[in-house]
Amino acid sequence: MATGIVHVEFHGAELIGRLHQGQPFVAMRPIVEAMGLDWSKQLDKLKSHPVLARQLSTLRGMVAGDGKGRQMQALPLSRLPFWLATVNPNKVKAAIRERVILFQEQAADALAAAFLSNGERRDAAMAKRVAGTVMCRILHDTLVGLGKDPKGYDYATEHRLVNHCITGMFQGVSEDSLSTDQLKLQQELRMQNAVWIGQGMAYRDRKPLLEQHAATWCRTQHIGLEASNGH
């Protein structure tokens, strides 16, 4: 998600958006074709429109459904309703009329929600990485203070403990495999674990406390722990 690209499943179609210079943009071809309209004709209309032509941008790295990055013509999300309003449902084929209306009523809102969720996830991922750095730094300083030489497995053990409280398994986990709520929980547990490490609390004492802390956090956030750990 670091690329700022969003993919939205919308009534059997995949819509694509991307942040560009901090502004959400929407790939137009997937929308046009999903509505049942001819892309080449709509592109000509976009390029000849006195307002929309100035907003149309060619963006690289828009990842299509096949996973390949492509150049795509895109409009700012704020201009999508404007373009949708230029399509007269009464002048399209009857077979696609209801679908055109559906996109006009709901597509912009669906994409806006996806960008909002993507921003929240990006913030959660950044916060949990910072928390991981803090936890490892405190672990390092604590071990050195005890006259020990920190090893790679010392750091791995703490990360796996945190992951166990989230997924139920003592192992590494991919960031992409975690939900936004799980990323937030990971950040919370790493910071709490760092506090207890700094206080000199032994691993065997921290483990049950961290498990309990995870359950309490999920309750206060109205998140089921069974949903968090995938059980």
C-alpha positions as CSV (number, residue, x, y, z in Angstrom):
1,M,0.0,0.0,0.0
2,A,3.0,2.3,0.1
3,T,2.3,3.2,-3.5
4,G,-1.0,4.7,-2.7
5,I,-2.8,2.5,-5.2
6,V,-6.3,1.3,-4.4
7,H,-8.3,-1.4,-6.1
8,V,-12.1,-1.4,-5.6
9,E,-14.4,-4.3,-6.5
10,F,-17.5,-2.6,-7.7
11,H,-20.4,-4.7,-9.0
12,G,-18.2,-7.1,-10.9
13,A,-15.7,-4.5,-12.1
14,E,-12.3,-3.5,-10.7
15,L,-11.8,0.2,-10.4
16,I,-8.3,1.6,-9.9
17,G,-7.2,4.7,-8.1
18,R,-3.8,6.2,-7.1
19,L,-2.5,9.0,-5.1
20,H,-0.6,11.5,-7.2
21,Q,1.1,14.5,-5.5
22,G,-1.1,13.8,-2.5
23,Q,-4.3,13.9,-4.5
24,P,-6.5,10.9,-5.3
25,F,-6.8,10.1,-9.0
26,V,-9.0,7.5,-10.7
27,A,-8.1,5.5,-13.8
28,M,-10.8,6.3,-16.3
29,R,-10.6,3.4,-18.8
30,P,-11.7,0.7,-16.2
31,I,-14.7,2.8,-15.2
32,V,-15.7,3.6,-18.8
33,E,-15.5,0.0,-19.9
34,A,-17.2,-1.3,-16.8
35,M,-20.1,1.0,-17.6
36,G,-20.4,-0.6,-21.0
37,L,-19.2,2.5,-22.9
38,D,-16.7,2.8,-25.7
39,W,-13.3,3.9,-24.3
40,S,-12.0,5.6,-27.4
41,K,-15.1,7.7,-27.8
42,Q,-15.1,8.7,-24.1
43,L,-11.4,9.5,-24.2
44,D,-12.0,11.8,-27.2
45,K,-14.8,13.5,-25.2
46,L,-12.5,14.0,-22.2
47,K,-9.7,15.5,-24.3
48,S,-12.1,17.9,-26.0
49,H,-14.0,19.0,-22.9
50,P,-13.0,22.5,-21.9
51,V,-12.8,21.7,-18.1
52,L,-12.0,18.0,-17.9
53,A,-9.2,18.1,-20.5
54,R,-7.2,20.3,-18.2
55,Q,-7.7,17.8,-15.4
56,L,-6.8,14.7,-17.4
57,S,-3.4,13.2,-16.5
58,T,-1.4,10.3,-17.8
59,L,-0.1,8.4,-14.7
60,R,2.4,5.7,-14.7
61,G,2.4,2.7,-12.4
62,M,-1.4,2.1,-12.3
63,V,-1.5,-1.6,-11.6
64,A,-4.1,-3.4,-13.6
65,G,-6.0,-6.6,-12.7
66,D,-3.2,-8.7,-14.2
67,G,-0.7,-7.2,-11.8
68,K,1.2,-5.3,-14.4
69,G,1.9,-1.6,-14.1
70,R,0.6,0.6,-17.0
71,Q,0.2,4.2,-18.1
72,M,-3.5,5.2,-17.7
73,Q,-5.5,8.3,-18.3
74,A,-6.8,9.5,-14.9
75,L,-8.9,12.2,-13.5
76,P,-8.9,13.6,-10.0
77,L,-11.5,11.8,-7.9
78,S,-13.1,15.2,-7.2
79,R,-13.8,15.5,-11.0
80,L,-15.2,12.0,-11.4
81,P,-18.8,13.0,-10.6
82,F,-18.5,15.9,-13.1
83,W,-17.5,13.4,-15.8
84,L,-20.2,10.9,-14.8
85,A,-22.8,13.7,-15.1
86,T,-21.8,14.3,-18.8
87,V,-23.1,10.8,-19.6
88,N,-26.8,11.0,-20.3
89,P,-28.5,7.7,-19.4
90,N,-31.3,8.4,-21.8
91,K,-28.8,8.4,-24.7
92,V,-27.1,5.1,-24.1
93,K,-28.2,1.6,-25.1
94,A,-31.1,0.3,-23.0
95,A,-29.0,-2.7,-22.0
96,I,-26.5,-0.6,-20.1
97,R,-28.7,2.2,-18.9
98,E,-29.2,0.9,-15.3
99,R,-25.5,0.2,-15.0
100,V,-24.6,3.7,-16.1
101,I,-27.0,5.1,-13.5
102,L,-25.5,2.7,-10.8
103,F,-22.0,4.1,-11.5
104,Q,-23.3,7.7,-11.5
105,E,-24.9,7.1,-8.1
106,Q,-22.3,5.0,-6.3
107,A,-18.9,4.8,-8.0
108,A,-17.4,8.0,-6.7
109,D,-18.4,7.2,-3.1
110,A,-17.0,3.7,-3.3
111,L,-13.6,5.1,-4.5
112,A,-13.6,7.8,-1.9
113,A,-14.1,5.2,0.9
114,A,-11.3,3.1,-0.5
115,F,-8.9,6.1,-0.5
116,L,-9.9,6.9,3.1
117,S,-9.3,3.3,4.1
118,N,-6.0,3.2,2.3
119,G,-4.8,6.3,4.1
120,E,-5.7,4.8,7.5
121,R,-3.9,1.6,6.6
122,R,-0.8,3.4,5.5
123,D,-0.7,5.4,8.8
124,A,-1.2,2.1,10.8
125,A,1.6,0.4,8.9
126,M,4.0,3.3,9.5
127,A,3.1,3.4,13.2
128,K,3.7,-0.3,13.7
129,R,7.1,-0.1,12.0
130,V,8.1,2.8,14.3
131,A,6.9,0.8,17.3
132,G,9.0,-2.2,16.1
133,T,12.1,0.0,16.0
134,V,11.4,1.3,19.5
135,M,10.9,-2.2,20.8
136,C,14.2,-3.5,19.3
137,R,16.1,-0.4,20.5
138,I,14.9,-0.9,24.1
139,L,15.6,-4.6,23.9
140,H,19.1,-3.9,22.7
141,D,19.8,-1.4,25.4
142,T,18.4,-3.6,28.1
143,L,20.5,-6.6,27.1
144,V,23.6,-4.5,26.8
145,G,22.9,-3.1,30.3
146,L,22.8,-6.7,31.6
147,G,26.2,-7.4,30.0
148,K,24.7,-9.5,27.2
149,D,25.4,-9.4,23.5
150,P,22.1,-9.0,21.6
151,K,21.6,-11.6,18.9
152,G,19.3,-11.8,16.0
153,Y,17.1,-14.4,17.6
154,D,16.5,-12.1,20.6
155,Y,14.8,-9.6,18.3
156,A,13.0,-12.3,16.4
157,T,11.6,-13.8,19.6
158,E,10.0,-10.5,20.6
159,H,8.5,-10.0,17.2
160,R,7.1,-13.5,17.2
161,L,5.6,-13.0,20.7
162,V,3.7,-10.0,19.4
163,N,2.6,-11.9,16.3
164,H,1.4,-14.8,18.5
165,C,-0.9,-12.4,20.3
166,I,-2.4,-11.3,17.0
167,T,-2.4,-14.5,14.9
168,G,-2.1,-17.3,17.5
169,M,1.2,-18.4,15.9
170,F,4.8,-17.9,16.9
171,Q,6.2,-16.9,13.5
172,G,6.9,-14.0,11.2
173,V,3.9,-12.5,9.4
174,S,3.7,-10.5,6.2
175,E,2.4,-7.0,6.6
176,D,0.1,-7.5,3.6
177,S,-1.5,-10.5,5.4
178,L,-2.7,-8.3,8.3
179,S,-5.8,-6.2,8.4
180,T,-5.7,-2.5,9.3
181,D,-7.0,-3.3,12.8
182,Q,-4.3,-6.0,13.2
183,L,-1.6,-3.5,12.2
184,K,-2.9,-1.1,14.9
185,L,-2.9,-4.0,17.4
186,Q,0.7,-4.9,16.4
187,Q,1.8,-1.3,17.0
188,E,0.1,-1.3,20.4
189,L,1.6,-4.6,21.5
190,R,5.1,-3.6,20.3
191,M,5.0,-0.4,22.3
192,Q,3.6,-2.1,25.4
193,N,6.1,-4.9,25.2
194,A,8.9,-2.3,24.9
195,V,7.7,-0.7,28.2
196,W,7.9,-4.0,30.0
197,I,11.2,-4.9,28.5
198,G,12.6,-1.6,29.7
199,Q,11.3,-2.3,33.1
200,G,13.3,-5.6,33.2
201,M,10.3,-7.9,33.1
202,A,11.2,-11.4,32.1
203,Y,9.8,-13.0,28.9
204,R,7.8,-15.6,30.8
205,D,6.1,-12.9,32.8
206,R,5.5,-10.6,29.8
207,K,3.9,-13.3,27.6
208,P,0.6,-13.8,29.5
209,L,0.4,-10.1,30.2
210,L,0.8,-9.3,26.5
211,E,-1.9,-11.8,25.6
212,Q,-4.2,-10.3,28.1
213,H,-3.4,-6.8,26.9
214,A,-4.2,-7.8,23.3
215,A,-7.6,-9.1,24.4
216,T,-8.4,-6.0,26.4
217,W,-7.3,-3.7,23.5
218,C,-9.6,-5.6,21.1
219,R,-12.5,-5.2,23.5
220,T,-12.0,-1.5,24.0
221,Q,-11.7,-1.1,20.2
222,H,-14.8,-3.3,19.7
223,I,-12.8,-5.8,17.6
224,G,-13.2,-9.5,18.2
225,L,-9.9,-11.2,19.0
226,E,-11.1,-14.2,17.1
227,A,-11.4,-11.9,14.0
228,S,-8.0,-10.4,14.8
229,N,-6.2,-13.8,14.9
230,G,-8.1,-15.3,12.1
231,H,-9.7,-18.0,14.2
